[in-house]
Structures are given as C-alpha cells and as structure tokens.
Amino acid sequence: MRLRKGLIPLATAVVLATASGTAYGSASGSPGAPDGIRSITPITTVYTYGQKVSAVAIEYGATVNPRTLDTDTFSVTDTIYNFRFNPIEDLPKLAERTVTRTYTNSAPDTRDDHRSTPGRYVIVELDPADTGGSTVIVSKCPTFLCTVKVNPELPTRITQREDVHGQPGRGAGKGPVLARATPRESRPVTAKPVNHLVDEFTYGSFLSGGMVLPYHYHLPKNYQPGRTYPLVVVLPGHGMGWDGDNLGVQLAADIPATAWLQPRWTGTSEDVIVLAPQHQRVGGAAEADLLVKLLDQFVGQFAVDTRRVYATTVSYGSQLLWEAFAKRPDLFAGGLVTGGFPVNATQATAIAAAEVPVWITHGEHDHLLNVSGARNSTSVLRQAYGARGKTPEQAADLVRYTEYADAAFSVPDYHAAFGPTYEDAGILRWLLDQAKP
C-alpha cells in the first residue's frame, strides 16, 4: 500500500505514535475488591484489510463465575484511525466497539468454541465489522510516500460496567465479588498483545553485498523435514517495506501473509510454507537479485517442494516478482499479482519462454496505479506467448486477468486489489494447483 505524505504530517505522527497508548504494566484493583483486575491483554486478528483488536482478556485474582457475565458486563473503546483513510491526528479518537461474546478461559486468548471454561480470564470478543480497532499506524514518511508499522502502544480501553464475581463456594449464588463495577472508569491495556497467527512467524535476516533483507517465515505446525511443502513467497506493498522501525508489519497490514495458513482462505487444508520478505524499496532489479539469493538459501535450508514455489504480491511487490521471474524463472511455478506495476517487454519474453503462469488482478478505479498498466501487462504477456506459438486460448490460460469494479471491495480502497482477490479462494487454489514439469 502506498500512502500520501500530505495526509499524514510526520511530526504529528512521531508524537502520536509514542503517546497514543499506555505503557504495559499491572492494572490497579477496583475499590472494595482487593483482587480487582490483574491485567488486560489485547488479542488481535488479521482480517482482509489488516490487523484489528478482535478481543480482550481481562484477568482477575480467582476463577470467575461465567454465569454472571453477559455482553453488557464490559464496554470497549478503540481508535477510529485507519492508516488507509484517516490522518494520524485521529489516532487518539476513540469509539465504542460492539461486544459479541463474553466468556471465561484459563488463558488470555479466545476459544474456537466461544464457550466458558474455568479460569481467571474473562474473554470479551468484538465485532470485526466495527470501524475501530486497527493496529497499524503510519511509521515514517521519508519521501512523499509513507511506511507503516504496528502500533507498539495500543489505545484500546476497557470499562467494567457490572460487578464480576468468583465461583460460589457451594455452587449456589453469584459468588464473591472479585471486582466492583466502575462504569465511569476506562482502563488501558496492560499486557503485550496476543497476535493470532502473526506471533507464529519466525524472524530471519539475509545479508548479501552489503544489503540486508529482513523476512519472516512460517512452517507448518507439524513440519517434517522428510516431507516437502509448497512455498508461497509474499511480496508486500511499498508501505510495508523495511524502514528500520517497522519490523514484521508485512504480516499485519493486510491478509496476504496469514491467509495461506488458513483453509477458509485457501480452500484447501494442504500445509504450506510462507516466506514474507520485507523489501527496502531501492529498486526492483537490486531487490529481485537479493530475493533470488534468499530463495536459493531458503529452499536449501527447508523442506520445500521445488516444483511448487509461488510468489504473490501487493502493489510495489509486483516489481520484484516481474524481475525475479525474468531472472530466475526456474525457481517459480506461478505468480499472483494484485494491484501491481506493469511488466516490461523483456521480462514478458523471459516469463513466456519459461511458461510461468500468472494471474493479474486490479481495481477498475485504482487511484494509485491506473488499471491501464494491468491491462497492458496482460496484453504484453499474452503477445509474448503468441510469439512462441501459443494459441490465444493457451495464452489466456497462462496469463489470467480479473478486473474488479468498486462493488467488489468491502473497504473502499480501490488500490487494494488483494482484498477481493484473497476473498476468492478459487484464485488462491489456482495458484497452489500450479506445478513445474
């Protein structure tokens, strides 16, 4: 995603990024209840257009009686700020979130069944359709474009509106009060977030020729070195590139990295390895060369099926894909280009010679990269196949193209073609179906 500096003054960004939240620490107890609230942990999930606070876990000094809880026991407020649309000045502005479920748990995390189990934590789940709760904020604006990062101090706040009780001694009644209601007091989060899926990635750094390429990768849960797995390389947009202060944001800013870990997105339960490099925006050729070197090392280190290595991109990442496919088409079995830059004739010729299939998607009214570039890429690639004797039907099968009208975007950022693309499991399944001979 590319951001316009004019919407986000840098000086303001620096101030608010450090002042928007509260340093993590212990929570104070409630009056009249010595144990009170022990801690408040935010829980995040990456949705189509980025990471949001999806729940909070509130810890008490003893096992909580779940029978006294309902969706009115707590209220939650969070920032209305969204880096795609709002000026950074909106970061401290809070709005109420919609509480969808409240239950107890033995750990500060949600449960798949959303049902209470004995524990000291109350889990308050929030509606993902709420406007508020985004965790990604502007990082730096070194040029007229900005980068983004995950807010290190989330502004999420909790209000306990009703008394919270412990388990009754003989199973009757509400039980002792663990914390009195404080309806006029909102509390900040006090513990580091639990980040669904994002926390499961491992950090790595590749150095070559004086250039550093930070990356994160994810191995299947039951990874076995004796097997081989398809590898999906996720190349992010400009705003998710490495700026020295935003490590790992490429996992959280939008869905393409974490989607490949979830069957509901991919349409398959097949395990894959995900590699998400964080480019430095120094130019496609140099970055593609570094990417290829990283891939050679990574494929040699892990149990990768070399017949099934794929690349998928957002915006700026397309430049790396086109260049890497042209440099080393032997590495790749297919590509998915969303909201990207156009391919050039030399790259198209090399890609066609190796018959690497690609699927290009673009928004009809993309305000940053005009749709004509995607249409031209499709035409140039198909012409390159035609020059090698492929029929129009064969060329269209090797170079697929989808153009999205505005109605296809659940959030009105028409440059973010990854949104409707990744919401179509058929496209992701198509990519995983590709394999080199």
PyMOL commands that set and color helices and strands:
alter all, ss='L'
color gray80, all
select helices_A, chain A and resi 5-7+10-19+66-68+88-90+198-200+238-240+249-252+259-261+263-266+284-301+317-327+329-331+345-354+371-387+392-398+406-408+418-422+425-433
alter helices_A, ss='H'
color red, helices_A
select strands_A, chain A and resi 3-4+37-47+50-60+74-79+94-96+99-105+121-126+136-138+145-146+148-150+157-160+164-165+177-179+187-188+194-195+202-208+211-218+229-235+273-277+304-314+334-338+358-363+399-404
alter strands_A, ss='S'
color yellow, strands_A
deselect
rebuild
show_as cartoon
